[in-house]
Amino acid sequence: MKKLARITIKDEYLEECLGYIKDHTNYCKTEQGNLVSEAYQSEEDPHIVYLISEYATPEDEKRHVESPADAAFIKKMEGKEAAPVKMFAWTQLA
């Protein structure tokens, strides 16, 4: 199952957070079982970033979510969001 996170970043933290997001996304690509790890910045509103991830198994995803690297990323981003992070999950139909 693929997951999508929508993060809206406060203006004063935008460049700082974009760096964190790029670093974390690149790190996630090296994790065991990672199939997809991508980050996209909205062209309409550059303060909105979408993170897309997919892991091979639920165990791989759990390992990612419980990892020190994911906890560190969340801590760096804490308080810099202009809106609550919104999470979506979907399954491919065709």
Secondary structure, DSSP 8 states (H G I E B T S, - for coil): -EEEEEEEB-GGGHHHHHHHHHHHHHHHTTSTTEEEEEEEE-SS-TTEEEEEEEESSHHHHHHHHTSHHHHHHHHHHTT-BSS--EEEEE----
